[in-house]
Amino acid sequence: MSKFSGEPAYQAYRILQFVFVVAPILAGLDKFFYLMNNWSVYLSPFIMKMIAGHHRGFMAFVGVVEIVAGIGVALKPKIFSYIVALWLLVIILNLLMTGRYFDIVLRDFGLMLAAFSLGKLSKKYA
């Protein structure tokens, strides 16, 4: 048990760490299986052009990145929480380029701020 375990800020740190381990790993795994969603529909025309329409292969790459990010947050939250925040910013920019999905942009903006907050809390608790 940590000496900080009774502190609300430490509890918030642990909650955020749990979320940013589990969510990226699950979302990353689903990039291979498409059980939760058809992730390819969220790719902007700009990205589709860059990857020459090879959306399934690109999504597999995205899945690997997300799984690594989730494992990274478990092991090195001081570093990987900022990587997750940056990744979410890239997702936000891609979604903005679609001209659609503004609800998801708003959600991902909140997640990006939460990942950034985890990084800040990691300076004390990791």
N, C-alpha and C positions, 0 to 999 in steps of 0.2 A: 504494500500500500504506500502511495506517495505521501510525502509530508504536505503536499498541496491539495490532497483529495477533498477536503472540506470547502475549498475556495470555489465560489461560483465561476470565476474566470477559468480555473483549471477544468471544471466540469464542462464549460462551454468549449474549451480546447479539445477535450476528449470527444465530445459530441461531433464537432466539426471534423476531427481527424477520422472518426468512424465513417462519417458520411462520405468524405473524400477518399477513403479507401474502397468502400463498398460500391458506390455509384459508378466511378470510372471503370472498375473491373467488370461490373455487370453490363454496363453500356458497351464496353470494349468487346466482351464476349459476344454480345448480341450483334455486333458488326459482322460476325461470321455466320450467324444463323437467322437474322431478321425475324425473330419471334416477337419482339416488342414493337417493332416499327420497320417500315421501309426507309432506312436511313438515307438512301440515295436521293430521295425526293428533295432533301434539304440542301443539295449541292447547287451552288449558283452556276449560271451559264459560264461565267468566267472560269470557275474550277473545272467544270465539265470539259471546256475547251482545252484547258491545261493538261488534263489527264486523258485527252482524246476519247472521252466517253467510256473509259474503263472504270466504271464506278464501283463494281464489286471488288476488284483488286485494290482500288484506292481505299475502300471501306475496310478491307482486311488490314491494310497498313494503319489506318486510323484506329482500328481495334487494338492492334499491338501497342500503339502509342498510349492509348487510354489504360490498358492493362498495366503497362510499365509505370505510368503515372500513379495509378492507384497503389501499386506495390511500393513505389517510391515514397508516397505520403505515409505509408505504414512505417517505413524504415528511416527516412530522412525528411520529416515534415518541414524543417527549416528551409530546405531547398525546393522540394517537390510541390509544396503548396503554392509557391510562386510560379512554378512551371504549369500547374493546373490552371491558375488564374490567367496566365498568358494564353494557354490553349483555349480557354473559354472566350478570351478576347478574339482570337482567330475565328472561332465558331460564330461569334456575334457579327464580325465583319463579313463573313461568308453569307450569313442569313440576311444581313442588310442588303447585300448585293443581289439577293433574289427579289427584293421588293415585296416580300411576303413574310409571314411567320413572325410578325412583330411581337406577338404574345410570347413566343419562345425566346426572342431577343431579350425581352424584359426579364423573363425567368433566368436566362443565362447571365444577364448582367448582375442579378442578385447572387447567383452562385459564384460569379467571379469575385464579387466583393467579399463573400463568405470565405473563399479560398485565400484571398489576400489577408483577411482577418486571422485565419488559421496561421498564416506565415508570421504575422505579428505576435500572436500568442505563443508560437513555437520558440520565439527568442527567449521566453522565460521558462516554458514548461517542457520543451523537448530535451 
